[in-house]
Amino acid sequence: MAAYRAGSGTLSAIYGARKMLLEKQLMIADLEKEAALVWASLEYHVIPHAIATNGSIEK
């Protein structure tokens, strides 16, 4: 933006940089979503130790 305002950069360079930033943000969001899905999958598929050894949970 500074280069464009100073008259030494192009508007297409600004749009290109903005597009690249948005694509990186989308990639980060996709990775965060994938990590959350893996975490949820692990959370619901892990058998607690008490159930694995005794067959039930003691309170």
C-alpha positions as CSV (number, residue, x, y, z in Angstrom):
1,M,0.0,0.0,0.0
2,A,2.8,2.4,0.8
3,A,4.5,1.9,-2.6
4,Y,1.2,2.5,-4.3
5,R,0.5,5.6,-2.3
6,A,4.0,6.8,-3.1
7,G,3.4,6.3,-6.8
8,S,6.0,3.5,-7.2
9,G,3.8,0.5,-6.9
10,T,0.8,-0.8,-8.9
11,L,-2.7,-1.5,-7.8
12,S,-2.5,-5.0,-9.2
13,A,0.4,-5.7,-6.8
14,I,-1.8,-4.6,-3.9
15,Y,-4.6,-6.9,-5.1
16,G,-2.1,-9.8,-5.6
17,A,-0.8,-9.4,-2.1
18,R,-4.3,-9.2,-0.6
19,K,-5.2,-12.3,-2.6
20,M,-2.2,-14.2,-1.3
21,L,-2.9,-13.1,2.3
22,L,-6.5,-14.3,2.0
23,E,-5.4,-17.6,0.6
24,K,-2.9,-18.1,3.5
25,Q,-5.7,-17.3,6.0
26,L,-7.9,-19.9,4.3
27,M,-5.1,-22.5,4.5
28,I,-4.7,-21.7,8.2
29,A,-8.4,-22.1,8.8
30,D,-8.4,-25.4,6.9
31,L,-5.5,-26.7,9.0
32,E,-7.2,-25.6,12.2
33,K,-10.4,-27.3,11.1
34,E,-8.5,-30.5,10.4
35,A,-6.8,-30.4,13.7
36,A,-10.1,-29.9,15.5
37,L,-11.6,-32.9,13.7
38,V,-8.6,-35.1,14.6
39,W,-8.9,-34.0,18.2
40,A,-12.6,-34.7,18.3
41,S,-12.0,-38.1,16.7
42,L,-9.4,-39.0,19.3
43,E,-11.5,-37.7,22.1
44,Y,-14.5,-39.9,21.2
45,H,-12.5,-43.0,20.3
46,V,-10.2,-43.3,23.3
47,I,-11.4,-45.8,25.9
48,P,-10.9,-44.6,29.5
49,H,-8.4,-46.7,31.5
50,A,-11.0,-47.8,34.1
51,I,-13.3,-49.2,31.4
52,A,-10.5,-51.0,29.6
53,T,-9.3,-52.8,32.8
54,N,-12.6,-53.3,34.9
55,G,-15.2,-53.1,32.2
56,S,-17.0,-50.3,34.0
57,I,-16.3,-46.9,35.6
58,E,-16.2,-46.9,39.4
59,K,-17.3,-43.7,41.1
